[in-house]
Amino acid sequence: MNMENQPEEKKSNNKLFLVLLALLLIGNGIFFWLWLQERGRANTVVVEKQNVVVERDNVKADLLDLQKQYATLQTSDKGLQEDLDAKRTQIADLIEQAEKHKNDSYIISKLQKETETLRKIMKHFVVEIDSLNTLNKTITAEKEKVTSDLHTEKEKTTKLSKDKEALQSTVNIGSVLKAENSTATGVKFKSGGKKEVETTKASRVERIKVSFVLGENRIAKKGSRSVYIRITTPDGKELCKSPDEDNMVKFNGGKGFYAAKQDISYNNEDTAVNVFCPSPNPFIAGKYLIDIICDDVVVGNTTITLK
């Protein structure tokens, strides 16, 4: 071995050692720096997670409180009540999202903003409901007043109506015509029907003549009148042309067959009337009851007895 080369080789080994040592120190330094960075990042993540949990709990608490406040809001307005129900449904959905995405800072932040928006909307609801309640109270008071006034007016109208009915009843009673001087005779005709002869023999009677005067009545209605003669025969039957609806007349709330009808013109003054009543069968002996009917009222009566 050459002794002269040994110092050079030793020197070279020392340099290599120093280089390795330097590289080792640099590597350790880099590793330590990376470790510090990672540790800092881990601490940041822990802090962020803690913050997210705190924010989630705050948001959830706010939402639960908001849910209670919305539950106290009530209104009779159908449209407004539908809006309230929609917001309550939305809050319930947000609470569910807060629980579902409890580690998602973006979602939690978004939920915070929506919570604040819902709180502002709730304030508007409160103002609107108060306004509606005030308006409803005013309307209720006005309605009660109107109802009271209407009741008063209704009572007045009812009284006036009763007074009118009473007056009308008096007028109606007063306007009923009266058949005065009512008489009935049996007649037969001679000279081809030009001459009438009175008779009381049933076998000779061709018609019963009913004579009367419709008395003067200034409050009765002027104009055409139909006068009906109703005759009850001795055997209790009603004398009529034929027993059908066409030969019936209303009177005093009931109905009966009439023997004859005559139209007259009434001008609020005494009006003499003669009505001839035929019979589809020969007249029989006995007493005949006769009613004179006008305007659905029996206005007079008389009798005749045939032998």
Secondary structure, DSSP 8 states (H G I E B T S, - for coil): --TTTHHHHHHHHHHHHHHHHHHHHHHHHHHHHHHHHHHHHHHHHHHHHHHHHHHHHHHHHHHHHHHHHHHT---S-HHHHHHHHHHHHHHHHHHHHHHHTTT-HHHHHHHHHHHHHHHHHHHHHHHHHHHHHHHHHHHHHHHHHHHHHHHHHHHHHHHHHHHHHHHHHHHHHHH---EEEEEEEEEEEETTTTEEEE---TTT--EEEEEEEE---TTS--EEEEEEEEEE-TTS-B--SSSSGGGEEEETTEEEE-SEEEEEEE-SS-EEEEEEEE-SS---SEEEEEEEEETTEEEEEEEEEE-
